[in-house]
């Protein structure tokens, strides 16, 4: 597919300093000069009928020089919360004093989004295991290559939004390679209560972008197939904090969440899984603090026969980051994602909750 046929869009020019070549954002098929913005439908593949598959991209190039940041969502087509975060940043925020450039990709997996499926409907491939992509390879890798080379590689940092898969939900938290100082800076600036450290699986956008010198974090928030306004608003606070930290919005302040824990070893986290099939009665929701020995849930058969009740207890004191929403399981299905807390972090969390109960302004884990 030729670059000149890849994008259809419109741009609006605003007053400001004249274009400077070093600050022009270019992609295969177009450019966005300083002081301009563009809404683009960019071709990344073709359908069985030969029609183009286009993704929406908004590029906002500020009047002032600064870093280039990307915001991306819906690499999995049914993960919707991040779509609204990216759209609101692109179209509802005032960027008159933007220092740098924003590349906003609200729906990367358009075929999956149209089908409301997690993966690409073509051969059920995972777009978020296909980066940085490759020309002449599978359909997923070709799509990933078009996205990566045109809209990720030109950037200096990135935030990729996700939700849990269907049937589960996540509290808002960041995932980042904390051994990479720049990625750690992005993750801390986002101001989530929980950061889970790690490179991430091969082929994920955050891992491949970070390895390419573009520090990128994943933000997990909520569940698939819906907008969750409280989580969206909290994520917008995190984006504003990152923009303040990296000087895209120089007048803004970096947000401190009140407490934070970084989970960087396997013994600080675990997925509790069902050892029996049945119907689950979950006793705690996402963001709950549980004590060692607390009952997380029970699993029963349709008759609730007492001899067959399976009780699942917390193996250590910690925070429930992810939890089952669909109340039926097979043996081996995940029930909840539990992360440990150090004593000082736990004290800070409990103080935070006390302030909230007494009416003080504070942010609970969600």
BAFI-356827 format. One line per field, with one value per residue (C-alpha): residue number from 1; residue in one letter; x, y, z. Coordinates in Angstrom, 2 decimals, always signed. Example, Ala and Ser with C-alpha at 12.3 -4.5 7.8 and 13.67 -1.06 7.14 Angstrom:
! residues 2
seq: (1_2)
type: (A_S)
c1: (+12.30_+13.67)
c2: (-4.50_-1.06)
c3: (+7.80_+7.14)
This chain:
! residues 366
seq: (1_2_3_4_5_6_7_8_9_10_11_12_13_14_15_16_17_18_19_20_21_22_23_24_25_26_27_28_29_30_31_32_33_34_35_36_37_38_39_40_41_42_43_44_45_46_47_48_49_50_51_52_53_54_55_56_57_58_59_60_61_62_63_64_65_66_67_68_69_70_71_72_73_74_75_76_77_78_79_80_81_82_83_84_85_86_87_88_89_90_91_92_93_94_95_96_97_98_99_100_101_102_103_104_105_106_107_108_109_110_111_112_113_114_115_116_117_118_119_120_121_122_123_124_125_126_127_128_129_130_131_132_133_134_135_136_137_138_139_140_141_142_143_144_145_146_147_148_149_150_151_152_153_154_155_156_157_158_159_160_161_162_163_164_165_166_167_168_169_170_171_172_173_174_175_176_177_178_179_180_181_182_183_184_185_186_187_188_189_190_191_192_193_194_195_196_197_198_199_200_201_202_203_204_205_206_207_208_209_210_211_212_213_214_215_216_217_218_219_220_221_222_223_224_225_226_227_228_229_230_231_232_233_234_235_236_237_238_239_240_241_242_243_244_245_246_247_248_249_250_251_252_253_254_255_256_257_258_259_260_261_262_263_264_265_266_267_268_269_270_271_272_273_274_275_276_277_278_279_280_281_282_283_284_285_286_287_288_289_290_291_292_293_294_295_296_297_298_299_300_301_302_303_304_305_306_307_308_309_310_311_312_313_314_315_316_317_318_319_320_321_322_323_324_325_326_327_328_329_330_331_332_333_334_335_336_337_338_339_340_341_342_343_344_345_346_347_348_349_350_351_352_353_354_355_356_357_358_359_360_361_362_363_364_365_366)
type: (X_X_X_X_X_X_X_X_X_X_X_X_X_X_X_X_X_X_X_X_X_X_X_X_X_X_X_X_X_X_X_X_X_X_X_X_X_X_X_X_X_X_X_X_X_X_X_X_X_X_X_X_X_X_X_X_X_X_X_X_X_X_X_X_X_X_X_X_X_X_X_X_X_X_X_X_X_X_X_X_X_X_X_X_X_X_X_X_X_X_X_X_X_X_X_X_X_X_X_X_X_X_X_X_X_X_X_X_X_X_X_X_X_X_X_X_X_X_X_X_X_X_X_X_X_X_X_X_X_X_X_X_X_X_X_X_X_X_X_X_X_X_X_X_X_X_X_X_X_X_X_X_X_X_X_X_X_X_X_X_X_X_X_X_X_X_X_X_X_X_X_X_X_X_X_X_X_X_X_X_X_X_X_X_X_X_X_X_X_X_X_X_X_X_X_X_X_X_X_X_X_X_X_X_X_X_X_X_X_X_X_X_X_X_X_X_X_X_X_X_X_X_X_X_X_X_X_X_X_X_X_X_X_X_X_X_X_X_X_X_X_X_X_X_X_X_X_X_X_X_X_X_X_X_X_X_X_X_X_X_X_X_X_X_X_X_X_X_X_X_X_X_X_X_X_X_X_X_X_X_X_X_X_X_X_X_X_X_X_X_X_X_X_X_X_X_X_X_X_X_X_X_X_X_X_X_X_X_X_X_X_X_X_X_X_X_X_X_X_X_X_X_X_X_X_X_X_X_X_X_X_X_X_X_X_X_X_X_X_X_X_X_X_X_X_X_X_X_X_X_X_X_X_X_X_X_X_X_X_X_X_X_X_X_X_X)
c1: (+0.00_+1.52_+2.04_+0.08_-3.04_-2.67_-4.18_-7.27_-7.71_-8.04_-5.79_-6.48_-3.81_-3.52_-1.51_+1.99_+5.64_+6.57_+7.32_+10.71_+11.85_+13.15_+9.73_+7.66_+5.95_+6.12_+4.58_+4.36_+1.88_+1.87_+3.24_+1.98_+3.81_+4.19_+0.95_-1.14_-3.30_-4.60_-7.25_-6.14_-7.63_-4.46_-4.41_-2.72_-4.22_-7.02_-10.19_-11.11_-12.80_-9.67_-11.04_-8.61_-8.51_-7.85_-7.10_-7.97_-4.98_-4.95_-1.67_-1.33_+1.92_+2.32_+3.47_+6.46_+9.22_+9.21_+9.00_+6.74_+4.42_+1.98_-1.20_-2.64_-5.63_-7.63_-4.73_-7.29_-10.51_-12.88_-10.86_-12.74_-11.80_-8.57_-10.36_-12.19_-9.02_-7.20_-10.17_-10.63_-6.95_-6.97_-10.22_-11.35_-8.12_-6.72_-3.34_-2.73_+0.44_+1.51_+5.30_+5.92_+3.70_+0.93_+0.22_-3.17_-4.18_-7.56_-8.31_-5.32_-7.11_-9.92_-10.97_-11.23_-13.05_-15.63_-16.24_-15.97_-13.39_-10.07_-7.95_-7.79_-10.65_-8.26_-6.77_-7.45_-4.03_-3.03_-1.95_-0.27_+2.09_+3.04_+5.10_+7.32_+5.95_+7.56_+6.83_+6.14_+5.04_+1.64_-1.34_-0.94_+2.76_+2.17_-0.41_+1.89_+4.74_+2.64_+1.62_+5.06_+7.16_+4.81_+3.49_+5.59_+9.21_+9.07_+8.09_+10.05_+7.65_+4.34_+1.36_-0.58_-4.02_-5.54_-8.25_-8.55_-9.92_-13.66_-14.95_-12.29_-11.53_-8.35_-7.79_-5.94_-2.22_+0.90_+3.18_+6.69_+10.27_+11.49_+15.10_+14.84_+15.19_+13.17_+10.32_+10.37_+10.08_+6.97_+5.43_+6.06_+4.80_+1.51_+0.88_-0.90_-0.90_+0.54_+3.33_+4.06_+7.63_+8.78_+9.71_+6.43_+6.03_+7.84_+5.80_+3.89_+3.91_+5.40_+8.27_+9.19_+8.87_+10.96_+13.60_+13.66_+14.44_+10.86_+10.04_+6.50_+4.20_+1.01_-1.92_-4.41_-7.84_-11.16_-12.86_-13.63_-16.74_-17.59_-16.70_-16.03_-16.12_-14.33_-11.40_-11.30_-11.15_-8.40_-6.41_-6.79_-5.21_-2.30_-1.86_-1.84_+0.78_+3.01_+2.63_+3.70_+6.71_+7.99_+7.22_+4.46_+2.22_+4.86_+2.41_+0.82_+1.81_+2.96_+0.39_+1.34_-1.19_-0.67_+0.99_+2.65_+3.99_+6.29_+5.97_+9.25_+9.62_+7.49_+7.11_+5.24_+2.44_+0.36_-2.64_-4.97_-6.59_-9.58_-8.88_-12.48_-15.13_-18.34_-20.05_-17.96_-19.07_-16.42_-16.05_-13.82_-13.58_-10.70_-8.63_-9.54_-6.96_-7.10_-5.33_-3.50_-6.10_-9.06_-11.60_-11.27_-14.16_-15.98_-16.73_-19.87_-21.85_-25.44_-26.81_-24.50_-23.73_-21.61_-19.23_-18.33_-17.72_-14.18_-12.85_-10.05_-7.99_-5.42_-1.91_-0.50_-1.69_-2.05_-4.06_-6.39_-5.29_-7.38_-10.46_-12.95_-16.23_-17.79_-18.87_-18.24_-14.94_-13.24_-10.31_-7.30_-9.26_-7.88_-9.79_-7.79_-4.40_-2.97_+0.07_+1.89_+2.29_+5.09_+4.01_+4.60_+2.65_-0.19_-0.26_-0.39_-3.24_-5.23_-4.66_-5.83_-9.06_-9.60_-9.27_-11.77_-14.29_-14.00_-14.52_-10.96_-10.01_-8.12_-7.87_-8.75_-7.47_-10.01)
c2: (+0.00_+3.29_+6.04_+8.59_+6.40_+5.53_+8.54_+10.66_+13.53_+17.20_+19.58_+22.88_+25.52_+27.79_+30.94_+30.61_+30.58_+29.61_+25.96_+24.66_+21.59_+19.85_+20.19_+18.92_+15.58_+13.41_+10.08_+8.10_+10.20_+13.49_+15.97_+18.14_+21.42_+23.27_+25.02_+22.57_+19.57_+16.80_+14.09_+11.21_+7.91_+5.98_+2.83_-0.16_-3.08_-4.17_-6.22_-9.33_-6.97_-4.92_-1.94_-0.12_-0.79_+2.61_+3.58_+7.01_+9.13_+12.67_+14.57_+17.85_+19.70_+22.49_+26.03_+25.41_+22.81_+19.87_+16.07_+13.92_+11.63_+9.00_+7.82_+4.55_+2.38_-0.60_-2.75_-5.28_-4.36_-4.85_-2.75_+0.53_+2.65_+3.87_+4.96_+7.64_+8.75_+9.26_+10.99_+13.44_+14.36_+14.87_+16.76_+18.19_+19.48_+22.93_+22.52_+26.19_+26.11_+22.62_+22.22_+19.36_+16.98_+14.54_+11.46_+10.06_+6.55_+5.83_+2.60_+0.63_-2.66_-1.43_-4.91_-6.15_-3.00_-3.36_-6.98_-6.13_-8.87_-8.85_-10.14_-9.44_-11.43_-12.55_-15.81_-14.60_-12.94_-10.67_-7.26_-6.62_-9.53_-8.39_-5.23_-3.80_-5.69_-6.56_-5.97_-9.12_-11.05_-11.99_-9.66_-8.68_-7.91_-5.87_-3.78_-3.42_-2.36_+0.40_+1.71_+1.40_+2.98_+5.88_+6.82_+5.19_+5.47_+9.29_+9.62_+10.22_+8.49_+6.70_+5.50_+2.44_+1.90_-1.50_-3.16_-6.65_-9.31_-10.05_-11.59_-9.88_-6.34_-4.50_-1.61_+1.20_+0.46_+0.91_-1.74_-0.74_-1.87_-0.18_-1.11_+1.43_+4.80_+6.65_+4.15_+4.30_+8.08_+7.78_+5.19_+7.22_+10.40_+8.70_+8.59_+5.27_+3.61_+0.37_-0.19_-3.75_-3.94_-6.04_-5.89_-7.30_-10.13_-10.03_-8.27_-6.00_-2.34_-1.18_-3.66_-3.14_+0.64_+0.81_-1.45_+0.91_+3.87_+5.15_+4.67_+3.36_+2.15_+0.12_+1.39_-1.29_+0.00_-1.73_-4.25_-4.83_-3.79_-0.63_+2.92_+3.32_+7.04_+7.06_+5.13_+7.30_+10.46_+8.99_+8.06_+11.61_+12.85_+10.49_+11.73_+15.35_+14.44_+12.84_+15.90_+18.08_+15.88_+15.93_+19.58_+19.16_+21.29_+23.26_+25.13_+21.95_+20.11_+16.52_+14.56_+12.49_+9.71_+9.69_+6.29_+3.94_+0.43_-1.00_-4.77_-6.00_-9.62_-12.69_-13.39_-10.07_-11.06_-14.09_-15.13_-17.21_-19.88_-22.13_-25.71_-26.71_-25.89_-24.22_-20.95_-18.30_-16.08_-13.33_-11.62_-8.71_-6.35_-4.75_-2.45_-4.31_-4.81_-8.35_-9.94_-13.25_-15.96_-13.83_-15.64_-14.30_-16.36_-19.64_-22.03_-24.16_-26.51_-25.67_-27.34_-25.47_-28.78_-27.99_-30.89_-29.63_-25.94_-24.85_-21.88_-19.75_-17.77_-15.01_-16.52_-13.18_-9.69_-7.65_-5.66_-7.19_-5.64_-7.82_-9.88_-12.22_-10.64_-13.65_-15.88_-19.27_-21.14_-24.28_-25.63_-23.47_-20.32_-17.15_-15.75_-12.70_-11.01_-10.30_-8.10_-7.69_-4.44_-3.35_-2.17_+1.54_+1.36_-0.42_+2.26_+4.97_+3.18_+2.82_+6.50_+7.40_+5.46_+7.05_+10.52_+9.59_+8.30_+11.55_+13.65_+14.70_+14.86_+11.70_+9.10_+5.49_+2.62_+1.66)
c3: (+0.00_-1.04_+1.49_-0.52_-0.33_+3.34_+5.03_+4.69_+7.09_+7.77_+9.59_+11.27_+11.48_+14.51_+14.95_+16.32_+15.43_+11.85_+11.11_+12.17_+10.28_+13.40_+15.03_+12.10_+12.73_+9.63_+8.76_+5.54_+3.59_+5.45_+7.95_+10.78_+11.33_+14.64_+15.55_+13.53_+14.36_+12.14_+12.35_+10.15_+9.11_+8.39_+6.28_+7.90_+5.96_+3.61_+3.97_+2.00_-0.47_-0.92_+1.01_+3.31_+7.04_+8.60_+12.19_+13.63_+14.61_+16.00_+15.93_+17.80_+17.19_+19.73_+19.09_+21.35_+21.03_+23.40_+23.57_+21.42_+23.37_+22.18_+23.86_+22.57_+23.35_+22.11_+20.97_+22.17_+20.42_+23.37_+25.85_+25.80_+28.84_+27.30_+24.13_+26.06_+27.85_+24.56_+22.90_+25.75_+25.82_+22.05_+21.65_+24.99_+26.53_+25.83_+24.13_+23.34_+25.43_+24.42_+24.39_+22.01_+20.07_+20.96_+18.90_+19.91_+18.78_+20.39_+18.47_+17.18_+16.61_+14.36_+13.11_+16.70_+17.77_+15.00_+16.02_+19.75_+20.11_+21.94_+19.05_+15.36_+13.83_+11.08_+12.40_+15.98_+16.26_+19.15_+17.88_+21.24_+20.69_+17.19_+17.72_+16.35_+13.39_+10.09_+6.44_+4.46_+7.57_+9.02_+8.84_+12.50_+12.15_+9.01_+10.86_+13.85_+11.56_+9.98_+13.39_+14.96_+12.23_+11.56_+14.99_+17.72_+16.55_+16.21_+19.89_+23.07_+25.48_+25.49_+27.53_+26.32_+27.90_+28.56_+30.64_+31.97_+29.68_+29.74_+32.94_+35.11_+36.26_+37.28_+39.63_+37.90_+37.96_+35.84_+34.38_+33.37_+33.08_+36.26_+35.42_+32.60_+34.31_+31.67_+31.75_+35.54_+35.31_+33.15_+35.47_+38.62_+36.97_+36.10_+39.86_+40.19_+43.60_+42.22_+39.72_+38.63_+37.40_+34.47_+30.81_+29.65_+27.14_+23.84_+21.16_+23.51_+22.57_+25.87_+25.78_+22.15_+22.35_+25.53_+23.98_+20.99_+23.26_+23.65_+27.36_+27.47_+30.22_+30.21_+32.24_+33.27_+34.27_+34.79_+32.55_+28.90_+26.97_+28.91_+29.87_+33.62_+34.29_+37.63_+36.20_+33.09_+35.20_+37.35_+34.24_+32.90_+36.14_+35.46_+31.90_+33.07_+35.65_+32.99_+30.77_+33.69_+34.49_+30.90_+30.21_+27.64_+29.85_+31.78_+34.03_+35.42_+38.59_+38.93_+40.95_+44.02_+44.67_+48.46_+48.58_+46.12_+46.01_+43.33_+42.90_+41.47_+42.61_+42.03_+45.74_+46.10_+43.74_+42.85_+40.84_+42.99_+40.84_+41.31_+42.37_+41.67_+39.14_+40.18_+41.07_+42.81_+45.68_+45.68_+49.06_+47.98_+45.01_+43.15_+45.34_+48.55_+51.29_+52.65_+55.61_+55.46_+56.01_+54.96_+52.79_+49.24_+47.87_+48.04_+45.19_+45.33_+43.14_+42.08_+45.25_+47.70_+49.39_+52.42_+51.96_+48.50_+49.36_+48.46_+50.44_+49.00_+51.52_+51.10_+51.38_+52.58_+53.45_+50.30_+47.81_+45.23_+41.93_+39.63_+40.40_+38.75_+37.62_+35.85_+38.78_+37.15_+36.92_+35.77_+37.77_+36.99_+36.14_+37.78_+40.74_+41.74_+41.40_+44.84_+45.50_+48.80_+50.70_+53.00_+56.43_+55.76_+52.49_+54.21_+56.91_+54.25_+52.46_+55.69_+56.53_+53.02_+53.53_+56.92_+55.39_+52.70_+55.24_+57.20_+54.07_+53.29_+49.62_+48.71_+46.03_+46.76_+44.67_+42.02)
